[in-house]
Amino acid sequence: MISENAWYKSSHSGGEGGNCVEWAPSTVATHGVVPVRDSKAPHGPVLTVSPVAWASFIAFAARSDV
């Protein structure tokens, strides 16, 4: 279980909801994966991806208008 304090919300997340994600960077060093969850459903499922896949996603999102 990942502590609620470990999660960071996307900088694109606003106060009015929307399609946003949270990730827990502290688990990368300890578990070798990046956990990602829906910020609107924090008690829902958690997707884990490799650090390389996460970095690719972030690079894509940074250069895209999403």
C-alpha positions in Angstrom: 0.0 0.0 0.0 1.3 3.4 -0.9 0.9 6.2 1.6 -1.5 9.0 0.7 1.4 11.4 1.3 3.5 9.8 -1.4 1.1 10.8 -4.3 1.7 13.9 -6.4 -1.1 15.4 -8.6 -0.4 16.5 -12.1 0.3 20.2 -12.5 -2.5 20.2 -15.1 -5.0 19.3 -12.4 -7.3 22.1 -11.5 -9.9 22.6 -8.8 -12.8 21.8 -11.2 -11.8 18.1 -11.8 -11.0 16.9 -15.2 -8.8 14.2 -16.6 -5.8 14.1 -14.3 -3.3 11.6 -12.9 -1.3 11.3 -9.7 2.0 9.4 -9.3 4.1 8.3 -6.4 7.8 9.1 -7.2 9.1 7.7 -3.9 8.3 4.2 -5.0 10.5 4.3 -8.1 13.8 3.9 -6.1 12.3 1.2 -3.7 10.3 -0.8 -6.2 11.6 0.1 -9.6 8.2 1.0 -11.0 6.1 4.2 -11.3 2.6 3.9 -9.8 0.0 6.0 -11.5 -3.7 6.5 -10.5 -6.7 8.6 -11.5 -6.9 11.7 -9.3 -10.7 11.5 -9.3 -10.7 7.9 -8.0 -7.8 7.8 -5.5 -9.0 4.5 -4.0 -9.4 2.9 -7.4 -6.8 0.8 -9.3 -3.2 1.7 -9.6 -1.3 1.2 -12.9 2.4 0.6 -12.6 4.8 1.4 -15.5 8.5 1.2 -15.9 10.5 4.4 -15.3 11.4 4.5 -19.0 7.7 4.2 -20.1 6.8 7.0 -17.6 9.6 9.3 -18.9 8.4 8.7 -22.5 4.8 9.5 -21.5 5.9 12.7 -19.7 8.0 13.8 -22.7 5.0 13.2 -25.0 2.6 15.1 -22.8 5.1 18.0 -22.5 5.2 18.4 -26.3 1.5 17.8 -26.9 -1.5 19.9 -26.3 -3.3 17.4 -24.1 
